[in-house]
Amino acid sequence: MKNTHPPYRILKLLAETKEVSAVLKKLDGLTEKDVWNAVEQAATIMEEDVRGKAEEYYTVNIDGAAVPNPGPAGIGFVIRDPQGREVKIMERYIGYASNNVAEYTALTEGMKEASRFARNVYVLSDSELIVNQMQGNYRIKDKKLQELFRKAKLVEKKFNRVVYRHIPREENKRADQLANMAISFKA
């Protein structure tokens, strides 16, 4: 079961019970990793507040698609300013590729575009694989993905801070639509 509990609810329960195991028992579908992700998100926000100035973060929603997988592939991304306004959208057909290659391509292209005007970004993706690989939680065995990972890490250096977050597919609809549109326009 997928975690659908908001981070504030997880943290409040953790503060009340003082035990991760108690939180896991009370909130269905929650994993220990979900609890620690909520703690990490809160720590990031608190760190910014302690500095006395909240750094402005742009958001970059990314998605890649291949239909079938592998097959004709497309990428899409949406960049929003700190106030939530769309400042850039893009969809592009990338040829024959796997879904994971399309996801990494969307990541790299979205971050390249965001680096033109943003210093801090939240990268939001419904790909658990990409987010966990970029955070260093998952190993990368595939040579092609290792190469794409290195490219993304090079682009990452253009920012002061990059925070990767896995989000549910429903919260990434716009980027998903763009990636699929790129495929359908080419077909």
N, C-alpha and C positions, 0 to 999 in steps of 0.2 A: 504494500500500500504506500502511496506517495504522501509525503508530508504536505499538509495544507494548512498548518497552524502558523499564524503570523509570529515573527520573532519576538515581539513584545510579550505575547502570551507565554511563550516558552521561557523567556527570562523571568517573568513574574513568578511562574510556578517554581522555577529553579531557586529563586530567592526565598520563596516561602518554604520549600521542602528541604533545601540545602543538599539534595541528593539527585544526581542524574537518573539513577534507577527509579526514583519516585516519579520523576517527570515522564519517563518512558512508559511507566504503568498507566499514568493518568491521561496521556495524549496518544490516541490511536494512530498508528502509522508512522510514529516518530522514531528516528534512529539516534544513536549517540552522536553521530556525525552532524545531524540536524541541530542538536543542542549546541554543539561547539561552533557551528556556523553562525547561530544566533548570537553567541557570546562574541565571536569575532566581529560581526556587524556592529554590535553595541560598542565594542572597544574602539572601532574605527571612528564612530561618531563622537565618542567621548574624547578621543585623542585630538580631534579637530577643535572641540570646544575648549580643551585645556590650553591649546595654543593661543587662544584669545581671538582667533579669526577662523571662521569656517571657510575652508577652501572650496571654491566653486567646482563642482563636478558636472561635466557633460555626461550624458548617457549614450551608449552606442548599442542598440539592439541589432544583433546579427543573426542571419540564418542562411543555410545552404541547403540545396535540395538536389537529388538525383532521382529521376524516374525513368525506368526502374533503377535499382542500385546495384552496380554502377550503371550509368546511362547518361542521357542528356542531362546536363546539370546547370543550375543557376544559383546566383547569390543575391542577397538583398540585405540592406542595412538602413537603419533610421538613426540619425543623430539628433539628439535634443539638447537644448541649452539648459542651464541650471534651473530655469523657470518652467521647463517642460515643453517649450515650443520646438517644433520640428525645424531644424536649420538645414538639414540635408537628407535626402533619400536617394537610394540608388538600387537599381536592379540590373543584372548583367548576366548574359548567357556565357558560360565558360567552356562549353564543349562537353566531351565525354569524360566523366569523372565519377568517383565514388561520392557518397554523401559526406563522408568525413573530409575528403579533399575540398568539397564545396564549402563545408563549415569553416575550415581553416582559411580558405580564400576569402570568405566573407569577413572573417575576423581581421585578417591582414589589411584588406582594402578599407574596411570601416575605420580601423585605427589610423591608417595612413591619412584618410580624409579628415578625421577628427584632430589629428596632430597639427593641422593647418591653423587651428584657432583655439584648441583646448590644451590645458596643462595637466588636468586631472580628469580621468574618465572612469565611469562604471561601465564595464562591458557586460551586457546581459544576453544570455543565450539559453535556449532550451536544450542544448546539447550538453548532457552531463559529462560526456567524454572530454570534450574540448575544455570545458571549465576546469575539470579536475586535472587534466594534463597541464594546462597553463598555470595552475596553482601548485603543480609539483606533486599532486596526490597520486596520479596514475603514471605508470611507466609507458613509454612509447616504443613499441616493438617494430612497427612498420617503418621501413626506410623512407618512404615518401612522406609519411606524416612527421617523421623526425626532421626532415628538411623544412617542411612547412612550419613546424614548431619553432625552429631556429629563426626563420624569417619573421615570424610573429614576435619573438623575443627581441629582435633587432628594432622593430617598429616600436615596441614597448618602451625602449630607451629614450624615445623622443618626449616622454611624459614625465612629470614629477611623480605621479602616482597613477597606477592602474589597479582597479579592483574588479575581479571577475566574480560574477554571480550567476548561478544556475536559477532559471525561472521556469515556471510551468509554461507549456506550449500555448495555453490560452492567453498568457501575458505577452506573447511574442508574435501575435497574429499578423501585425503589419509587416514585419521583416519576412515572415513566412510567405505572405501573399506576394511580396516583391520577388522573392527567390523563385516561386512557382510561376509568376508572371513571365519572368525572364525565359523560362523553359518553354512556356506555351507560345510566346511570341516567335520563338525560333522554330518550333515544330510545324 
